[in-house]
């Protein structure tokens, strides 16, 4: 079972393409530089975006099949191989327009209006447990994850540094919330136990 900090890391790092990033749009964007085989697309994706969670071949080919069906890519050539024939895909004008539209559309900010951590704090108060212990334990876990990300940032390339910065900023915001909540536990207890 993943710890909360690992889950935050997943949301902040891996969530970059599991939730917020469209894999189809990313593959289309990679095709703008020229036609590629599915294998080449997977490799380029993994190098640029999938360091923590590589794309599966099946996902590449199912996505390419959908993009082909929707007229956003076309088969630019077929080459025989040791196994199945290798298709080379090229982006269409409709695909370029679709990528441009996607790039120009801002992402919806995702506020954490009801987090699991908040729920744990309230339940601790309702059941007369020590909510401060929950906050302290969580603070320690956040700090541990921040050390891991800071070490990774020191040794990573620019892309890795930016990805780690993104996650670190989110964790810093969580730490501010933990401190604020710890300072207000008495008042929160009064409100939730009425």
N, C-alpha and C positions, 0 to 999 in steps of 0.2 A: 504494500500500500504506500503510495507516495505521500510525503509530508506536505503540509500546507505550503511551505516555501518552495518545494519542488513543483507543486501545482501552480503557484504564482509564476515560477520560472517557465513552466509549460505555457501558461497563458501569455506571458510577456514575450517569450522567445519563439516557441514553436507555434503559438497562436498566430504569429505573424502570417503564416500561410494556411493554417488549419481553419481559422475563423475569418480573419480580415482580408487575407490575400486570396484572390481567385487564381487557382492553379492554371485554369484555362487561359486567363488573361496573361499570366506570367509566361506560359509557353508561347502564346502568340507574340508577346513582346520579344522573346528570344528569337523567334523566326523572322523578325523584321531585319535582322542583320544578314539573312540569307537562308536558303532551304537547308533543312537538316533531317537526319533520320531520327527515329524515336530514341535510339540509344544516345545519340549526340545531345538531344534535348534533355534527357535525364541527367547526363553528365554535366551539362551547362547549368541546369537547375541546381543540382547538388553542390556544385562549386560556388555558385553565387548566393543561394538561399537555403540550402538544405543541410548545412553542416551538422546541425543537431538532430535533424530528422530527414534523412534522404527520401526522395520520392521513389515509390515502388514502380517497377516497369509496367505492371498491370494498370496502374493509375495513369501513367503517361499514355498508354495505348487506348485506354477507354476514353480519356479526355480528347485525344487526337481524333478518335472515331466520332465523338460528339461534335467537335469543331468542324470536321469534314462534312458531317450531315447538315450542320447549320450554315455551310458555305463560307466559313471563316478561314479555312485552309483548303488547299487542294493537293493532290498527289502530284509531285513534280517529277517523279521518276521511280522506277522499281528496279532493284538490282537483285540478282540471285545471291543466296548466301548458303552457309552450311546447313542452316535450318530453314525457316520460312523466308519468303522473299522479303527484302528490306525496302520499305517505302520511304521515299524522301518527301517531306512535306514542305510546302511553301505557303506563306500567308497571302490571302487575297486582299483586294481593296476593302472589302467589307470587314475583314479581320483587322486591317490597319485602322479603319474608322472606329471599330469596336474598342480597340486598345486605347485609342486617343480619348474616346468618351470615358472609359474606365479611369484613365490617368487623371482626367480633368474633374472627376467626381470626388468630392471630399469624403473621407471615411466618417461614419457616424461615431462620435465620441461615445465610449462605453462606460458610463458611470456605474460604480458599484453601490447601487442604492440599497441592496439587501445582500450582505455577504454572509457566508457561513460563519466567519469569525464573530460578527455582530450577534448572530443567532446564539452562538456558544456563550458569549458574555451575558446576554439576557437570560438564557436558560440557567446559567450558573447562579445568577442573582435570584431567579424565581425558585430555585431549588436549594437555596441557602448554601451554595458552594462558594469557594473563594474565586471570584472573577479576576482579581488581581493576579493570581497564580496563572490563570489562562493567558492573560496579557503578557506577563513576564516570560512564560514559556514561548509564546509566539514571537516576542521581541528577540529572544535568543536565536530562534530558528531563522528569523529574517536576517539578523546580523551574520549568522553562519553562511546563508546563501549569498549575502552581499560580499563576504570575503572571497567566496568561490568565484563570483563574477568579476570581482576586482582583480584577482589573480589571472583569470582568463583574459581580461581586458589588457593587462600588462604584456602578455605574450602573444596576443592576437594581431591580425592585420587590421587595417582601418575598418573594413566591413564588420569584423568581429567586435572591434571596439565600440562601434556605433550600436550594434545589437545589444551589447552588454550595458552601454549607457542607458538605453531605452528601459531595460529591465531594472537597472539600479534606480532610475528615477521613480519608477512605479513602487519599488520596495521602500524608497525613502518616503514617499507619500504615505504608504502603509504605516511606517514607523511613526510619522507625525500623528496619524490617527490613533495608534496604540497609546502614545503619550497623552494625547488629549482625552481619550476615553478613560485612561487610568486616573487622570486628574478629576474626572467627572463621575467616577463610579458611585460615590455617595448619592449624588443627585439622581443618577440613572436608577439606582436601587429604589429610591423613593417613588419614582415615576412608574416603574414596571411592577412594583409589588403592591400598589394601591388596590 
